[in-house]
Amino acid sequence: GESVGLHLPTLSVQEGDNSIINCAYSNSASDYFIWYKQESGKGPQFIIDIRSNMDKRQGQRVTVLLNKTVKHLSLQIAATQPGDSAVYFCAENIHPTPLVFGKGTRLSVIA
Amino acid sequence: DSGVTQTPKHLITATGQRVTLRCSPRSGDLSVYWYQQSLDQGLQFLIQYYNGEERAKGNILERFSAQQFPDLHSELNLSSLELGDSALYFCASSVAPETNYGYTFGSGTRLTVV
């Protein structure tokens, strides 16, 4: 698929374990952050977002943590499943400029 | 189906040629964004249009150009193609240019320059 050829760091996780994907963002003025998931052969798909006035947000099986002090964003996936295998991108935004994407992390789930 | 339609899905062409990539945004979205994804890079922002007008420009080469038409579909034109232009090209759309609600991406066009 399209994302297979990307030269990215890889995180391998056992099925059922929790995954933590990290992202260092670049601009301390960024006020909005998003995590995207890109499966093979597809475009990036929105997972969860967080605004700079928050430090944690939870979704279904996913949690995003924001540490503005060190410009760090993380995505936690609970009970990782084979369907979670994909490339994960963080993106930052300073309103109203377009989203700036990080390089991505490949998550590989071992059944 | 995300609602953003990109055509063609695959394109193979020779160096020096010109191609046009097409994008239809999700219904109701007025803003269109083009991103390039190559092997060693993440998603690199190229250009943004809102309601027919260019809104923001990123790392877009002078050989590349884009436009958004009255029906809101957008085209990305790539000319004098080089081997290094081989990449995935994604279109995304959003309701408004100042939105902080994320973008909806299409499935991309894979361009191979030989």
Interface residues (C-beta under 8 A of the other chain):
Chain A: E2 G5 L6 H7 D31 Y32 I34 Y36 G41 K42 G43 P44 Q45 F46 D49 R51 F89 A91 N93 H95 P96 T97 P98 L99 V100 F101 G102 K103 G104
Chain B: S2 V4 Y33 Y35 Q37 L39 D40 Q41 G42 L43 Q44 F45 Q48 A56 G58 L88 F90 A92 P97 E98 N100 Y101 G102 Y103 T104 F105 G106 S107 G108 R110
